[in-house]
Amino acid sequence: MASKFITLDRARKEITRLQYYVNLVEAYEPINLEQEIILEYAKTSSIPEVSKKLNVSYEKVVEVISSKGKDDLHKIMRSWYMYKTKPKRR
C-alpha cells in the first residue's frame, strides 16, 4: 500500500484541524435532543448506533443531521454525512 507524502506544513494544518474537532466535541454541551443526536453522531459516525442509544427513529436522526447546521459541530457533521452519502443520493 502506497502512503501519501505529507509536507510539514500540511501536517501542522491537519493537526490544528483535528485538534479543533476534538476540542469542539469534548466541549459540546447538548441542551436538546437535536444536539444530543449531533454529539452522538460525532462520536460514533453511525446512524443506527445513535438511533438505538437515544431511542429515536433512524429517519429522525437522518433528518436532524442533514438539516441546516445551527452550530459549528452540526455544520461539520452535516458536511461529513453529505460526503459519506453522496453515492447513495445520485
Buried (B, 14 or more C-beta within 10 A) or exposed (E): EEEEEEEEEEEEEEEEEEEEBEEBBEEBEEEEEBBBBBBBBBEEEEBEBBBEBBEBEEEBBBEBBBEEBEEEBBEBBBEBBEEEBEEEEE
